[in-house]
Amino acid sequence: MSPPCHRLYLFLDGELPPVDEENFRHHLARCAMCASGLHEAMQLELLGFQALHPEGDPLEDEVEEEAPRHESPPSWPAPPWPKPVWHQRLRAVLPAGWWAAGAVALAAGLLVLVLAVPRARDTPPEVWTAHPAQRALEARVAYARADGYRHYVPMRAGPETPVVTTPLPLRELAELEDRGDLHGIAAAYLVRRDVRQAADFLRRTPASLDRDSDLAVIALEQGRREDALELLEAVLRKSPDHPQALWNRALVLREMGLTLQAAEAFDVVAKQGEAGWSEEARVRSQALRSETLLRSRDFHDARAAAQNLATLEGARLPLDEARRFPGVVRLAFYDALRAAPTRDAALRLLPLAAVLDEVQGGATLRDTVHAVARADFQRRGPLAREYVRLLRGEHPTPEVYLETLRRSGEEDLYLGALVSRDAVASHVDDFVRIARAGGDPWLVLLAERELSVREEREGQWWKAEQRLRAALASCSGRGLAYRCATLRRRLADLFVRLHRPADALEEAREGWRLTRELGEWNLEQQFLQEMAQIARYRHSTASARAFLRESLSRIPDDCEQRTYAHRNLATVAWSDFRPVEAREELEQATRCGRPLGMSGAWVLSYLARHGAEVRDEDLLRRTLDELRRGSRTAGELAMLTFLEGQFMLERERASGRELLHGAIDAAESLPRDVDARKARGFAYGVLVSDAGRSGVQEQVLELMGQALRVPAPERCVLAVSVDHERTVVTVRDAEGALAGVYDDKRSTPLHGTAEGLVPPRLVAALRGCEHVDVLALPPVHGLPGLLPADLAWSYRVGRSGPAPEAHGPVGHHLVVTGVEAPQALGLEKLSPLEGPRVPDPLRVELRGAGATPSRVLREMAQAREIEIHTHGLFSPELSDASLLVLAPEEDGRYALAAAQVREQPLLGAPLVLLAACGAARAAPFLHEPVSLPVAFIEAGARTVLASTGDIPDTAGRFFESVRERIRAGAPASRALRDERLAWLAREPAATWPAQVLLFE
């Protein structure tokens, strides 16, 4: 309820003295402005007349027949007196034609009413307490009067359900509104966990650190933990001792499962010495740290007991540990059985095999024990004793022993030795043959994992993905949960390397959840690092930092792990525009003397922009040499050439340019290799920045055209590149004259808009153009606001291959409308489009439940025009770019994403209109543009219109009008420009038309 309505209901309930009619009317109007629709607004008007005319209506009996009947009762408090009828009186006092005009005219007619003036008095503290002795909100509110300490008592309600133990003080809220204290109103709602109302008022308050801290609380209550952490990190960067942000950050870290980081955050709060808060923080820190370290100790004790079986004669059988940690114990069981030198030593493991079989079901491991016990131990025994030496790292000739095992016939020993020596990759066929022969599902799944590794190395990533998905589908049972989790991590890692963070996030989240439930500490560590990589690819730097620091806290003494964490923290710091911190993290990474890896080479290469030391070049060359000596794909080698070229560009320009062009040449022959595409995109970005820095505008345009695979126009072209801190803008005007600017002072990433990137003098140079072609590299490509609304322009999109050739008749006009979206999404039902005003014999409609992704894709193939009117979503869990919501298939799939569009050849070279919210929103990739419009053009479309933001239900008319202008012969960019200006002339306050972009 809005503050004007607070005062209205107070007056109607008799809690405020009567006021004159003029003031009351103005007050009522302000309340009606917040009404949710015509029904509620009409009820408010009736209440107003009831208050102004309490004597009743002599026409009551007559008017009762005409009073409107509503299907549902009003959702606000009923007045304390009998309901009078004001239907005819409303007709008498309202302007002619108002009744039919609906809600719009109602709002205009109500603008003559005003709030009563409240009595000035101090606001009581009860406004900001949901309960006198305890708090219902675990987080801290940054509004000072709402931050008094009370013991926390959890409420049994969901985050979207307001939990109110004391009523909302409407009189006081109205007074706060009169004083303009919207943050105070938001705090009153927030302490009662009424998140929706609190968010509404907070967004209307001026920007401040306190506001951002409370917005983070709302994000946390809504389950948006990464958003909450980003907000809080930004607050603490500017105010490191902000008490509420410190507390709330600890809560967010705990909810993310980063318990040691949360404990450290609560330690910081405890040191602040605040009454109540510091003591609670101290208790929370101790509890989180104790619980986490206890889990660590239990796991490591279990693993040590299991590993003792193979290397320590007479070690006890870890039966209890096998029930609690079946994964890590089963790993050790196989080695213990291989290391058994006698039949009795093998049979001694039967009780452990029985427990592990009981966890999973079946008798696989008991059968394995009996099979080994039947072996000839006169021959096997000496080999088993050598196996123990191999496990201990004491074997003098491991390669000779491995060859002996290969010829021995003791297949299980040979398989174990391949794993122990990390030699599976060079003997995959032997490994797979042995693993599959026994029918043990644990080993079969391990074989599938190793085959997927080989397929990825051979560049057949799609086969690797299919194999891993099939393996996961067959993976079930608690006894195999450890192996299932490793498969899920392998799949997430594959998706990270393929630059598919949405798919990677889905697998990693499930793996992270599963391993925490299992208590498998070592796998938790692996998933922590996987989640960090995914967060980094999604440009969520606060989350990436948090995952890496949690990983570091859990294994502080492991040198290899420390090197890994610090070199990746250096990457995160660089992407967050903090080069000094990046260098410090890199220094930490070098202290163990371990290789810095690809991420370390990346940071060294980019730090050269801020001045490279001699030792930097030595370290980079050593790192690149180590990387090249390993097993590298052709795409990874191209990436290493790019990193070396970027570094050398700052020291020896000619050498650097040669290396960068070499990286591009190597990448051109590998169009499906993600690393190669990255090397190509990044190399072009660096070369463009170098040309801009040198002031060679002609070269900027030439390089931008090559990067996008489009010819650079001779006139009326704008080229824009943002390469981290470097910005290059070049224009060629209607006369062919060149101008440009270069800047290297950017300190923050672009935030969803390109406004201000093109200086006014360069915009003025384009005024003489009928149309402007825009060449833009990510992250600029696809952003709104690049040029003013009165200029006709479009983003140019190249294709990596030739456009598909038409086969058979093409040319129908496909319209997707009235889609029946899945009910679980909770989306508002959109009104279907009206039929065409002019007969359209080529029109083909897909409506309702029939508008499924498969049918839409099938119909798109032959279409000359495609219109899709539906909801658009941006969900990292489903797609890296925006997706279109269609009717669900039988298997529940409802999303039409860029990846599916790209694989469907569009033979009619169609004009595509995507009338969906955010349909042009691109994935946060820096090496290539990835979005629905780009995917449509890659598939064969000639022109695509789509919006980067939300659009109203009426936007369908906008898109249809643009289409009609194009049909009439107008160039697409001018058709869009003219319709945008016409729309803004009718609705000057509308902002969404400027977000509709054109891609050609």
N, C-alpha and C positions, 0 to 999 in steps of 0.2 A: 504494500500500500504506500502511495506517495504521500509526502507531508501535506500537500493541499487537502488530500482526502482525510488525513489524520484530523485536521481541524474541522472539516465538514461533519464527520461523524461525531466528534465531540459536541458540536453545536446541536446536531439532531438528537443526541442523547441527553441534552439539557445540561451538559457540563460547562458550557460557555454561555455568557449572557447574550441575549439577542442583539443583532446588529441591523443597521439599516439595509433596505433592499438592494441598493446599488453595490454596497460592499459585499453583501452575501452573493450576489450574482457573479461578481468578479472572482470570488473565492471558488464558487462552484465550477466555473469555467476552467480554472486551473486544474481542478480535480478531473474534470471530464477529458481534458487533453491527454490524461494518462489512461483513459478507459481502454479496455482491451478490444472493443468493437462497438457496433451500433447498438446491440442489445444492452450492454452495460451503460453506454452513454445515455440512452433513452431513460433507463431506470434512474440514473443520476439526475436527469432533468425533472423527472417526476418527483423525486425526493426534494428537489429545490423548490418546486411549486408547492409541495406539501408544507414545507417549512415557512414559505412566505404567505400561505393562505390557510392557516390552521383551522379556520371556522368551518371548513368543509365546502362541498360543492352541491348546490341545489339540483344540478343536472345528473346526480350520481346514478339514479336508476336508468335514465335514458342512455347515458354514456357507457354504462357497464357493458352493454351489448357490443359497443364498438371498440372497447379496450383491446389492445393487441394481446394475443395469447402466445406464450413462449413455451417451447418444448422442455426447457429446464429452468429451475428457479434461479434467481440471481445469486451470485457468489459472494455477496457482501452482507453485512449484518442487517437484519430486518429492523425497521423503525419501531419504537415502543408504542405506536398508536395504530388503530385500524387503518387499513389501506384505503385512501380515497382515490377517486378517479379524476384524472386531469387531461384526458385525451382531447376533448374539445377545447379546453382552455389553452392547451399547447398549440392547437391549430390556430386559435384566435390571435395569439401573441407572436407566433413565429412568422418570418417573412413568407410571402407567397412562393410556392414551389419548393419550400424547404423540405416538406415531409417526404417528397419523392427523391430528394437529392441524396439522402442517406447520411452516412457518418461524416463525410467531408463537410457538408453544409452544417451538420450538427456542431462540429468543432468550431466552425466559424461563428455560428450563432451564439455559442456559449462564451465568447471572448469578452463579454461585458460584465463579468462577475469578479469579486475580489475577496481576498482573505481578511478575516477579522484580525485586529492587532492584538497580540498576546500581552499579558501582563509581564513586565520585566522582572525576572527573579533568577536566582541561581538554580542550575540544573542539578537535581539530586543524584548522588552516585548510583542509585538503584537502576538508573537508565542503562548502565553498562554491566549489570550483573544478572545472569540468568538464574542464579540461586544465591541466597545470602551467605552460605557457608562453603560453597564449593564451585568449581568451574566445570562447565560442560565442554569447553573448547580446549583441546590439549595445547594448541599453539598459543603464541602470545600476540596480542593486538598492539600495534604501534601507536594507537591513540592513547595518550598518557592516562586519562581517567578510566580507561578500560583495561589497564594493565596491572591493577592491583593484584597481589598474590592471593590465590585461594587454592586449596588442595584439589587436584584433578580427580574427577570421578567420571569414568567413561559412560556415555549414554548408549542405550541399545537402539540405535537408529542409523539409517544409511546417511551418507554424506549429503544427499539431496533433500533429506527430510528435516525440516525445522524442528528442533527440540527445545520447546519453551517451557520452563518451569515457573517463570513469573511473566505476567502479561506485558505486552509492549506498552510503554507509557506514551500514549498518543499525544497528549497535551505537550509533553516535553519534546517529543520529536518535531512537532509543529514549531515550537519555539526555536529549536536548533535550525530548522529550515529557514525561519525568518532571519536568523543571524548569519545565514550562509555557511553554517558548520556542517557540510555534507559528510565530512570524514567522521564526525561524531555520530551521525545517523547510521553510517555504514558500520561503525564499531558496535552500535547497539544491536544491529542485526547479526553481526558476525559472532559476538559472544554467545548468541542463541543458536548459532550454526545455520542461520537462514542465509545460505550462500548466494542465492539468486538476487535477493534484495541488496545484500551487502555489495555485491559486484556492481550492481546498477549505480549505486551512489558513489562507490569508489572511483569508477571510471569518469565521473563528472567532477571529481576534485582535481585541483592543480597538481601537476607532476611534482613528486617529492620522494625522498628515500622512504619515509614512513608509508606513503601510499603504496610503493612498490613492495615493501615488506608485507603489507596486508594483502596485496594482490597475490603474492606468493602463498599466503595462507589459503586463499580461495582455491588456487591451483592445486595445492596439496589436498584440500578437502574433496576436490573433484577427481582426484587420482592422477593429475598431470604432474608427476613428480619431477620430470626433467625440466619442465617449464618453471616450476617452483624453484628448483636449484639455480637455474640461470638467473632468475630475478634476484635471488638472495645473494648470489656471488657478486652481481653488479652493485648491490647495495653495500656489501662489505668491502668491495674494492675502494669505494669512496669514503666509507665510514667504518673502519675495521672493528670498532667497539660498539657498533649498533646492537643494543642488548636483545631486542626482539628478533632481529635478523639472525643473530648468533644462535639463539634458542631454536628458531624455526628451521634453520639449516641442519641442526642436529636431528630434528624430527624427520626431515626429508631424507637424510642419509640413512637413518634407521629404517624408514619405509622402503628404501631401495635395497635393503639387505646388506648395506655397508656398515656393519656393526662396529668395527674398530674405528672407522672414521667418525661414526656417530659418537662413540665414547670420547674420542679426542675433542670433538666439537662441544660436548657437554662439559668436558674439563675446562675449556676456555670460558664457558658461562659460569662455572663454579668459581673461577678466579675473580669474577667481577664483584663478588661480595654483596650481591643484592639479597635483601631479606626474603626468605622463602624460596625464591628462584634458584639461588646458588646451592642451597641444600638439596633441593629436588634434583638439580642437575648432577650433583655429586653422587646421589643414590642411583640415578639412571646410568651414569657412566660406569660405576662399579658393576651394576647388574649386566650391562651389555658386554663389558670386557670379560667378566667372569664366565658368562654363558658361552661366549665365542671361544675363549681359550680352553674351556672344558671340552667343547666339541673337537677342537684341534687335538687336545691331549688324547681323548678317547680314540680318535682315528689313528693317530700316529702310534699309539700303543698297540692297536689291533694290527696295523700294518707290520710293525716290528715283530710281533708274535708270529704272524703268518710267514714273514720272510725268514725267520729263524728255522722254519721247517726244512728249508733247502740247504742252509749253510751251517746249521748248528746241530750236531748229532745229539739225539735224545731230547730235542725241544718238545714242549708240550703241544698237544693238538688244540688249536684255538677254536673250540666248538662254540662258545658263547659269542665270540667275535664274528664267527661265520654267520650266525643268525642276525647279528646287528649290521655287519658290513660284508655282505656276501660277495660284493664285487671285488674288493681288494684282496680278500682272502682267497677267492677263486683264482685270481691272478697268481698268487703265490703257490696255490695247490698244484698247478700244472708243473711249476719248477721243482717243487718238492718231490713229485712223482717221478719226474725225469732224473732227479738226483739220487733216487733210492738205489743203493748198490746191490741189494739182495731182494729175494722174493718176500721175506718177512718185513723188510723195511717198506716195501710197496704196500703189502696188506695192512700194515699198521695205519695207513691213511684211510682205510675203509670207513671208520666212524665220521671222519671229516667229510668224506664224499657223501655219506648218507645225509648229513645235515644240509649240505649244499644242494643235494637233490631234493630234499624236503622243501627247501625255500623255493625252488623253481618248479618242482614236479618232474616225475619220470625217474629214470635210473641211469642217466647218461654217465655220470662220473663214477658210480660204482662199477659199471660195465668197463669203463676205462681202466680202473684199478685192476680188475680181474684180467684184462687183456695184457697189461704190463706184467702182472705176476706170472703169466704163462711164458714169458720170454726166457731165453737162455742167458742166465746171469753170468755164466763163465765168460761169455763174450760181451754182454751188456755192462756188467759190473764195472770193469775198468773205464769204459766210456762214460758211465754215470759219475764216477769219481772225478774224471777230468771236467765234467760239466759243472761240478761244484766249484772247481778252480776258475772256470770261465766266469761264473756268476760273481765270484769274489774279485775278479779282475787280476787273478794271479797266474793265468795260463801263459806259458812262455811263447807259444807259437799258435795263437788262436786261428790264423788262416789255415794252417796245416790241419788243425783239429777239425775245422769246419769242412774241409775237403774229405777228411777221414769219415766224418759222420754222413756225408752225402753218399759215400759208397758202402756204408755199413749196413744199410737196411733198417737201422733204428730211426724210423721216420720222425717219431715225436721228439727225439733228441735233436735231430737235424733242424726241425722247425723251431724249437726253443732257442737253439744256437743262432739261427738267422735273426730272431727278434733281439736276442741279447747283444749281438754284434751290430745291430742296426744295418743289416745286410739284405733285408727283404727286397728292396727296390731292384737289386741286381740279380735276384733269384725268384722273381714273382711267380713264374710258372711252377717251379718246384713247391713253393709255399702254398699256392692255391690247390695244387693236386693233393698235397698231404692234408691240408685243412679240411677239404671236402670229403676225403676218403672215409674218415671215421664217423661222419654224420653228427658230430658234436655242434650244436647250433652256435655256441660261443665262438668256436674256431671258424665256422662257416661265415659268420658275420665279420670276423676279422679279415678273412680272405676277400670279402666284398669291399671292405674298406681299402685294402691294399690295391685291388684292381682299379678302384676309382682314382687312386693317386697316380697310377700309371697312365690312365686315360687322360687325366688333366695334364700331365706332363707332355703327352703327345698332342695336346691341343684339342682333344675331343671332350671338352668340358660338358657338353650336353649328355654324352654317354655316362660320364661320371655322376652327373646330377640324377639321371634316371636310375642308375644302379643304387645310389645311396637312398633315394626315395623308396625304391622297392625293398631294400634291406630293412629300412625303418618300418615299413608296413608289415613285415614279417616278424618284427622284434617285439616280444611281449614277455611278461613275467618278471617278478622281482629279482629272480636269480640272474636274469640277463640285463637288468636295468643299467648296470654299469656299462656294459658293451653298447647298449642302445644310446646312452648318453654320449659315448665317444663317437658314435656314428653321427649324432646330431651336431656335435661340435665340428666334425669333419665337414658336414654339409654347410654349416654356418661359415666356416673358414673358406670353403669354395665360393660361396656367395660374396664374401668380402672381396676376394680376389677378382671376381667377376663384376665388382662394383654394383652389386644389387643389395644395398643395405636394408631395404624393406624385407626381403626374403631372409637375409641373414638375421635380422632382428627377431623375426618369428621363431627361428630355430634356436637362437641363443637364449631367448627368454624362457622357452620351454626347457632347454637343457639346464639353465641356471636354477629354475624351479625344481626340476627333478633331482639334481645333485644335492641341493640343500635338504630336500626331503630324505635322501639316502644317507646324508652325512658324509659323503665322499669328499673329504677336504681337498684332495689333490685335483679332482675334477672341478670343484668350485673355483679353485685358483685359475684353472684354464679358462673357464667361462667368464670369470672376472675380466681377464685380458681380452677375450673375444668381444665382450660387451663394450670394452673401452675402444677397441678398433672400430666397431660399428658406430658408436657415438661420435667418433672422430670423423668418419665418412659422412655422417649426417650433420656435421658442423655444430654438434652439441658439446662445446668444449668443457663446460662445467661438469657434465656427466662423465666425459672421457677422463678428466682429471681425477674425479672422485673414484672411479673404478680402478684406475692405475694406482692411486695412493692406497686404496684398500688392499690391493694386491701386494704392494710394497710392505704394508704394515703386517701382513700375515706371514711373510717369509723375509724378514729383514736381514738375515745372515747369509742368504743364498746369493752368491756373487752374480751368477748368470741371470737370476731373476731381477736383481737390482739393476743390472745393465739394461735389461729389456725394459723395465719400467721407466728408468730415467731417460732413455733415448726416445721413448714414445711420449713422455711428458714434455720433452724438448719440442717434438713435433706439434703437440697441442698448444704449447706456449707460442710457437711461431704463428700458427693459424689464428691465434687470438691477438696478434699484433703486439707481442711482447718479446722482442728479440733479445733483450738483456736476460730475461728469465730463461729463454731457450738456450742461450750459451751456458748459463749456470747449470741447467739440467744436463747438457751435453758433457760438461766437465765432470759432473757426478757419474755419468755413464762410463767415462774413460778410466775411472779409478780402479776398476777390477781387471783391466787389461783384456777384456773380452771384445770380440768384434762388435762394431756399432750397427751392422746390418743396414738394410735398405733405408729404414727411417732415419738412422744416424747420418747416412750419406745425403739424404734429402735435406736435413737441417743444415749441414755443413755447406751444401751447395747454395742454399738461399741466404745463409748468413753472410756470404761473400758480398752481398749487396750493401752491407753495412761495414765493409772493410774486412778483408781476409788477412789473417796473420800467416807467416811462413809455416808455422806448425799446422795450421788448418789444411794447407795444401798437402803436407806430408800425411796427415791423418786421413784426408779424403782419398788420396791415391792408395794408401794401404787398405782402406775399407773397400774401395772399388775392386782392388785386386783380389781380396778375399771373396767378394761376392761373385766375381767372374770365374773364380776357380771352382765354385760349386756347380750344382746342376741347375742351369738357368734356361728358361724358355727364350725364344727369339724376342718376344715382347719385353721380357725383363731386361735383356741385353740392350734393347733400344732405350729403355728407361735409364739404364746406367750411363749410356752415351749422352742422353739429355742432361743428367745431373753433372757430368763432367764438363759438358759444354757450357752450362749456365755458370758454373764456377769460373771457368777460364775466361768467359766473356768479360768478367770484371777485372781480369789481370792481363790477358792478351786477346784483344777484341777479335782479331782475324782468326786465331785458333779456336776461340769460342764459337764464332759463327759457323765455322767449318764443321765442328762437332755437332752443333744444333741441326744443321742441314743434314748431316749424316744420320742423326736420330730420326728425322722426318722421312728420309729415303728408306731406312730400314722398316719403319712402321707402315709405309704405304702398301707393302706387300702382305700385310697381316691385318686385314680389315676386321676380322672377327676376334682378334686378340685384344683384350681389354687393356693390358699393360702397353701394348703398342699404340692403341688409340690415345691413351694418356700421354705417352711420350710425344706423339705428334701434336696433340692439342697444347700441351705445356710448352713445347719448343716454339710453336708459332706465337704463343702469347709472349714469350721472352723476346723473340725477334721483333715483334710489333712494338714492344716497350722500348727496345733499343733503337729502332728507327724513329720513334716519337721523341726519344731523348736527344737524338741527333738532329731532329728537325727535318727529316727527309719525309715529307708528307706523301709524296708519290709512292715511296716504298711502303708506307703504312697501308695505303689502299691496296697495293699489289699483294702484300702478305695477308691482309685480311680476306681478300677474295680467294687466295689459295687455301687458307685455313678453312673457309666455309664451303669451298668447292663451287664458287659462283664467280662469274666475271665481274670485275669492278667497273661500274658504269662510268662513262666519260663525263657525265654531268649529274647534278642533283643527287649526291650520295653523301651519307654520313657514316663514318666508321668510329666505333667506340670500343675500347678495351680497358678493363680494370684487372690488372695483374697484381694482386695483393695490395701493396702500398702505392703502386704506380698506375696512373690513369692517362690514357692517350685518347684524344678526340681530334678527328680530321674531317673536314668537309670539302666538297667540291661543288661550287655553286652552279647556277644555271648557265653561266658563261664559261664554265670549266676552270675557274680560278680556285686555287688551293689555299686553305688556311687550317691551322691546327694549334693545339695546346698540349703540353705535357706537364704532369704534376706527380711528385713522388712523396707526398705528405699524408696520404690517407692513413688513418689510424683505427678505423672500424670497418667491418664488412658492410656491404649494401644491405639495406633492410626492406626489401620488397618493393622498392620504387627506384626509378632512375631520375627522379626530379633533381635538377641542379647539376647533373653531370655535364650537360652541354652548355657552355657559357652563352650569355645573351648575344654577344657579337657574332658567334657562329650560328645561332638560331636566325639572326637577322640576315646572314649570308644566304640562307636557304629560302627566304621569303619569296624570291622570284620563281620558285620551282612549283610546277603543277603537281608533282609527286616526288617524294624523297625515298630512295632505297636506303635502308639501314643495314649495315654490316656490323654485327655485334657478336663478340665472343662471350661465353659464360664468364662471370655470373650476370652480365648485363642482358644477354639475349632473353627476350620474353618478359622483361620488366615493363610496367606501365610508366607513363610520365616522362618518357625520353624527350618528346617534342610536344609543343602546345596543341590543344584540341583543334585549332583552326588550320593546322597543316595536314595535308594528305601524305601519309607515309606508311610503310610496311617493313616488317622484318624479312630479310632475304634468307631463305633456307636452301642449302644445297643437298644433293643426294649422294650417298656413298657409291651408288651404282646407277645404271640406266633406269629410266621409268619403265614400268611394266607395259608390254604391248597388248592392245586389245585383241581379243579373239571372240568373234561372234557379235551379235547386236548389243550395243550399250546405249544408255541414255535416259533411263527412267529417273524420276525425282523421288527419292526415298525420304519419308517423313516419319520420325519416331516420336510419339507423343502419348500422353495419358498412361505412362508407364506404371505398372503395379509393382512398386518397389517392395522389398521384403519388409514385413511389419516390424521385425525386430530392430530395424534401424531407426524407427520412430520418426520418419521424415513426413513432413506435411505433404498431402496429396496435391499435386499440381493439376490445374485445370487443363483439359485437352485443348489443343488448338482448334479454332473455328475452321470450318471448311474454306477452301479458296474462294475469293471473290470472283475470280475469273476461272472458267473451266480449265482444268489441268489434266488432260488425258494421260499424261505420263506419270501422274502422282501415284505412289505406292505407299500405303500407310502401314506401320506396325504399331499396335496399341495394346494396352493392358498387359495381360499375362503372356501374350504372344511376343512381346518385345524383349526376348531373351538375348544374351550376348551372341550365342551361336547363330540365331536367325538374323540379327542385325548385321553381323559380319558377312553372312552369306549374301544378304541383299545389297550390302555396300559394294560388292565386287563389280557389279555392272552399272552402278548409278552414275549419272551425270551431275546430279545435285544431291547433297545429303544434308538433312536438317535433323538434329537430335535435340529434343526439348525434354530435359530430365534434370534430376539432381546431380550435382558434381560434388565429389568428396576428395579431401586430401588426407589419406590415412597411411602413415609409415608402415603399419602392419600389413597393408594390402598391396601397395604400389609405391614406387619411388617418386612418381609424378602424380598429378591429379588423375582421377578415374571417373567414369560415368556410371551411374547407378541404373541398371536395367532390371527387368523382371527375372526372378531366379530360375535357373535350370532345375532339372529334376534332382541334381546333386547339391543344389543350394547355391551354386556359383552365380553371382549377379553382377560382378564388376567387369566393365570394359576398360582395360588399361592400355597404356601405350605399347607394351610389349606385344599384346594380341593384335592391335591395329597394324603395327609394323610388319607383322607376318602375313597380312592379308593384302594381296595385290589389288589395287583400285584401278581397274582397267578403263574406266570412263574419265580419268583425269578430272575428278569432280571438284565443284565448289562445295566447301564443307562449312556449315554453320553449327557451332556447338553452343546452344543456348542453355548453358548449365553453369552453376556457380563455380568459379575457380577453375574452369576447364583448361585454361592456358597456364596454370601454375606449373612451373618446371621443377624437376628434381634438383637438389642442391649440389650438383656436380660442377666441377670447375674445368673439366677437360673437354666436354662436349655438351651441346644442348639436348636435354631429354625432357619431352613434354608430349601431350596429346597432339597439339598442332604439328610439331616436328614429326611425330610418328605418322600422322596422316600424309604429310608431304613425302616422307620416306616411302610410304606405301604407294604413292602415285598421284595424290591430290595436287591440284594446281594452286588453290587458294583456300585458306582456312581463317574463319573468324571465331574468336573465343575470348572469354573474359578471364582476367587474373583474379577477380574478386567476386563478391556476392552480387547477384542480380535479382531484381524483383520478378514476380510472376508475370508482370506485364511486359517483360523484356522480349517475349516471343514476337510481339508486334514490331519491335525495333529490328530484330534480325530479319523478319520477313520484308520489312521496308527496304533494308539494305539489299536484300536479294532482288527485289523488284527493280531497284535502281540499276543493279548490275545487268539484269535481263534487258533493261532498256538501253544498254550500251555504255553506261558509265564505267570507267575503270574502278576496280574494287576499292582502292584507297580513297578515291574521291567520293564514291558512294557511301563509304563508312563515314568520312569526314562530314559530308553534307547532312546525313541523317543524324549524326551526333549533334551538329549545330542546331538542326531543327528541333531536336528533342530538348536541348538545353534552353532554347528560346521559349519553349512551353513550360519547362520545369527547371528554372535556373539553379535551384538548390541541389539537383541530382548530381551525384558524383560518379555513379557506376558507369555511365556511357564512356567516360575517359579511360576506363579500364578494359574496354573491348578493343582488342588488338587484331591486327591483320598480319598473316604470315603467307608469303608467296615463294 
